[in-house]
């Protein structure tokens, strides 16, 4: 989990409203191939609960807040995202779940690869087996 990074994004302050942004390979360590967002999450629901073999992601709480819980096969760490000028870089081969969504939260996720169903690992025990095989 040493490659996970909480990245502060540029912030342009203005009395009319603030602006933040990120650019491919400048603010995040990969070129964006896919963008998606998660919203209208009912109270108590969990999103994610999977790992990726190849894909890396950058996750931003554009509105509201939520927690990103990462597991490396041995230990777990929680990151609380609640500012739109911070994003979490999540390398591949980490189990991730998003939880504790506030009302009207909006999670923006950008990925290093296009959608590939075969890239997903959806069984935690299979993830741990694959993770341990790479050690």
Residue pairs with C-beta under 8 A, 6 or more apart in sequence:
1 70
1 72
1 75
1 77
1 94
3 89
3 91
4 70
4 77
4 79
4 88
4 89
4 90
4 91
4 94
5 29
5 88
5 89
6 79
6 86
6 87
6 88
6 89
7 27
7 28
7 58
7 86
7 87
7 88
7 89
8 85
8 86
9 20
9 21
9 22
9 27
9 60
9 85
9 86
9 87
10 20
10 21
10 22
10 27
10 85
11 18
11 19
11 20
11 85
12 18
12 19
12 20
18 85
20 84
20 85
21 27
22 28
22 58
22 60
22 87
24 30
24 31
24 32
25 31
28 58
28 87
28 89
28 110
29 56
29 89
30 56
30 58
30 112
31 112
32 110
32 111
32 112
33 111
33 112
33 113
33 114
34 110
34 111
34 113
34 114
34 115
35 108
35 109
35 110
35 111
36 109
36 111
37 62
37 106
37 107
37 108
37 109
38 47
38 98
38 106
38 107
38 109
39 105
39 106
39 107
41 47
41 66
41 101
41 105
43 101
43 103
45 99
45 101
46 97
46 98
46 99
47 97
47 98
47 99
47 101
47 107
48 96
48 97
48 98
49 95
49 96
49 97
49 122
49 124
50 95
50 96
50 120
50 121
50 122
51 92
51 93
51 94
51 95
51 96
51 120
51 121
51 127
52 92
52 93
52 119
52 120
52 121
53 92
53 93
53 118
53 119
53 120
53 121
53 130
54 92
54 112
54 113
54 116
54 119
55 92
55 111
55 112
55 113
55 116
55 119
56 89
56 90
56 91
56 92
56 111
56 112
57 89
57 90
57 96
57 109
57 110
57 111
57 112
58 87
58 88
58 89
58 90
58 109
58 110
59 68
59 81
59 87
59 88
59 90
59 98
59 107
59 108
59 109
60 81
60 84
60 86
60 87
60 88
60 107
60 108
60 109
61 81
61 82
61 83
61 84
61 86
61 105
61 106
61 107
61 108
62 84
62 106
62 107
62 108
63 84
63 104
63 105
63 106
64 82
64 101
64 102
64 103
64 104
64 105
64 106
65 80
65 81
65 82
65 100
65 101
65 102
65 105
66 80
66 81
66 98
66 99
66 100
66 101
66 102
66 105
66 107
67 78
67 79
67 80
67 81
67 98
67 99
67 100
68 78
68 79
68 81
68 88
68 90
68 96
68 97
68 98
69 76
69 77
69 78
69 79
69 96
69 97
69 98
69 99
70 76
70 77
70 78
70 79
70 90
70 94
70 95
70 96
71 77
71 94
71 95
71 96
71 124
72 94
72 95
72 131
73 95
73 127
73 128
73 131
73 132
79 88
80 100
81 87
81 88
81 107
82 102
90 96
93 127
93 130
93 131
93 134
95 121
95 124
95 127
98 107
101 107
113 119
121 127
121 130
